[in-house]
């Protein structure tokens, strides 16, 4: 599915948080929204998802204006947000349509795709942080989203778990080819995962630059090509004048 933003802005209590943001995501692209804290990245994601409709400008999915929550859009938050009284399987099936057998079969397929087959009866308190985020990925995929929105989904994890789940996300993307919009403040993550990066700066946040990552996948994390992209991104952020 394609996604189009035209001059999107959002104001809270008379104070603009983000303004005049325009970009397009083509079907199957991974788009990164990158910037320092307070530049409106998560605000944009909530507007795209339909969780927040009080924005200015136009947001369209496949040429149709977003009006409320879309069934074709999935959302993955910074924390797993699992229901503690439900086991892994029931967390993934929660809210799905269909009879119990159909829902469990579907959930089982996605749990297997994120490496959690055999863990269906565990409860959230029995999971590591990485396992909990894997459940969250499976839950987001179980709705069969054509657009998957990710709000810094790996930021609370240790470095090694983060890299493992970044690779898992790419495996999922190769299998399902959802269009993805990833909010991140991690320059390395953006360069490794994304096809294009929208660099936001300021308060209110505006688009500073759009950077296309043309290196083919799979990418080498320590490659000179990614190092050059990282330098380009950091130069666009101009952290010497930006408040972190």
C-alpha positions in Angstrom: 0.0 0.0 0.0 1.2 3.5 -0.7 1.2 6.3 1.9 1.1 10.0 1.2 1.5 12.9 3.6 0.9 16.5 2.3 1.8 19.5 4.5 0.9 17.6 7.7 1.0 19.5 11.0 -0.2 19.1 14.6 -0.7 21.7 17.3 -1.1 21.0 21.0 -2.6 23.8 23.3 -1.6 26.4 20.7 1.9 25.2 20.3 2.9 23.5 17.0 4.6 20.2 17.5 5.2 19.4 13.8 4.5 21.3 10.7 4.5 21.1 6.9 5.6 17.5 6.7 5.3 15.9 3.2 6.6 12.6 2.0 5.4 9.5 0.2 6.0 5.8 0.9 5.7 3.4 -2.0 4.2 -0.1 -1.5 6.7 -2.4 0.3 9.1 0.4 1.2 10.6 0.8 4.7 10.6 4.5 5.6 12.5 5.9 8.6 11.4 9.0 10.5 14.6 10.1 12.2 15.3 13.0 14.5 16.1 14.1 18.1 13.6 14.1 20.9 10.7 16.5 20.6 10.7 16.9 16.8 7.3 15.2 16.3 8.2 11.7 15.0 5.7 9.8 17.2 3.1 12.6 16.6 3.2 11.9 12.9 2.9 8.1 13.5 -0.2 8.6 15.6 -1.7 10.7 12.8 -0.9 8.1 10.1 -2.4 5.4 12.3 -5.7 7.2 12.8 -5.3 7.4 16.5 -5.1 11.2 16.3 -7.3 13.0 13.7 -6.7 16.5 14.9 -3.9 17.3 12.4 -3.7 19.8 9.6 -2.9 18.7 6.0 -3.7 15.5 4.3 -2.8 11.9 4.9 -3.8 9.3 2.3 -3.4 5.5 2.1 -3.8 4.2 -1.5 -5.3 7.6 -2.5 -8.0 7.6 0.2 -7.8 10.1 3.1 -7.2 8.6 6.5 -10.3 9.0 8.7 -9.9 7.0 11.9 -8.2 3.8 12.6 -7.5 1.7 9.5 -7.9 -2.1 9.5 -5.1 -2.3 7.0 -2.7 -0.5 9.4 -0.8 -2.2 12.2 1.0 -0.4 15.1 3.9 -1.5 17.2 4.8 0.5 20.3 8.0 1.2 22.1 6.9 -1.3 24.8 5.3 -4.6 24.0 2.0 -3.7 25.9 1.0 -7.3 26.4 -2.0 -8.1 28.5 -0.5 -9.7 31.7 -3.5 -12.0 32.3 -3.3 -13.6 28.9 -0.7 -16.1 27.6 1.4 -15.6 24.5 -1.2 -17.2 22.2 -4.1 -15.3 23.6 -2.2 -12.0 23.4 -1.7 -12.5 19.7 -5.3 -13.6 19.0 -6.8 -10.8 21.1 -9.1 -8.7 18.9 -8.8 -10.9 15.9 -12.0 -11.9 14.0 -13.1 -15.4 13.3 -13.7 -18.5 15.4 -11.2 -19.7 18.1 -9.6 -22.4 15.9 -9.0 -20.0 13.0 -7.5 -17.4 15.3 -5.2 -19.8 17.0 -4.0 -21.3 13.7 -3.2 -17.8 12.4 -1.5 -16.8 15.6 0.6 -19.9 15.6 1.8 -19.2 12.1 3.0 -15.8 13.1 4.5 -17.0 16.4 6.5 -19.5 14.4 7.7 -16.7 12.0 9.1 -14.8 14.9 10.8 -17.8 16.5 8.3 -18.4 19.4 6.7 -21.7 18.4 6.4 -23.8 21.6 6.0 -20.7 23.9 2.3 -20.3 23.4 1.3 -21.0 27.0 3.8 -18.7 28.6 2.6 -15.5 30.3 4.2 -12.0 29.8 6.0 -12.1 33.2 7.8 -15.3 32.0 9.2 -13.6 28.9 12.5 -11.7 28.4 12.3 -8.3 26.9 13.3 -9.6 23.5 10.7 -12.4 23.6 8.0 -9.9 24.6 8.8 -7.7 21.6 8.7 -10.8 19.4 5.1 -11.4 20.7 4.3 -7.8 19.9 5.6 -8.3 16.3 3.5 -11.4 15.9 0.4 -9.6 17.3 1.0 -6.7 14.9 1.4 -9.1 11.9 -1.7 -11.2 12.9 -4.0 -8.4 11.7 -2.4 -8.7 8.2 -1.4 -5.1 8.0 -0.5 -3.6 4.6 1.2 -0.7 6.5 3.1 -1.4 9.7 3.9 1.5 11.9 6.7 1.1 14.4 7.4 3.6 17.2 11.0 3.0 18.4 10.2 -0.7 18.9 13.7 -1.8 19.9 14.9 1.2 21.9 14.5 -0.4 25.4 16.4 -3.5 24.5 20.1 -4.3 24.9 22.3 -3.9 21.9 22.6 -7.6 20.9 18.8 -8.2 21.3 18.1 -5.1 19.3 20.3 -6.3 16.4 18.6 -9.7 16.5 15.1 -8.2 16.3 16.2 -5.8 13.5 17.2 -8.8 11.4 14.0 -10.5 12.4 12.0 -7.5 11.2 13.8 -7.7 7.8 12.9 -11.4 7.6 9.3 -10.5 8.3 9.4 -7.8 5.7 10.8 -10.1 3.1 8.0 -12.6 3.8 5.0 -10.2 3.9 6.2 -7.0 2.1 4.2 -4.7 4.2 5.0 -1.0 3.8 6.7 0.1 7.0 7.2 3.5 8.7 9.8 3.3 11.5 10.2 6.0 14.1 13.8 6.0 15.5 16.5 8.2 16.9 19.1 5.5 16.2 21.2 6.5 13.2 22.7 3.0 12.8 19.2 1.4 12.9 17.8 3.8 10.3 20.7 3.2 7.9 20.6 -0.6 8.4 16.8 -1.0 8.0 15.4 1.7 5.8 15.0 2.4 2.1 14.6 6.1 2.7 15.0 8.3 5.8 13.0 11.4 6.5 15.2 13.6 8.7 13.2 15.8 11.0 14.6 18.8 12.9 13.5 21.5 15.2 10.6 22.3 17.5 8.2 22.2 15.8 9.6 19.5 13.7 10.0 20.0 9.9 11.6 18.0 7.2 15.3 18.8 7.0 16.2 16.3 4.3 15.2 13.0 2.7 18.0 10.5 2.3 17.7 7.4 0.0 19.7 4.3 1.2 20.6 2.6 -2.1 22.8 -0.2 -0.7 21.3 -3.5 -1.4 20.3 -6.0 1.2 21.6 -7.9 3.2 23.7 -5.0 4.5 26.9 -5.2 6.4 26.5 -3.3 9.7 30.2 -2.2 9.7 30.5 -1.5 6.0 32.1 1.7 4.7 28.8 2.4 2.7 26.7 2.5 5.9 29.4 4.5 7.6 29.1 7.1 4.8 25.3 7.2 5.1 25.6 7.6 8.9 27.9 10.6 8.4 25.4 12.1 5.9 22.6 11.7 8.4 24.5 13.2 11.3 25.5 16.1 9.1 21.8 16.7 8.3 20.8 16.6 12.0 23.5 19.2 12.7 23.7 18.2 16.4 25.9 21.2 17.3 22.7 23.4 17.0 20.0 20.8 18.0 18.8 20.4 21.5 18.9 16.6 22.3 
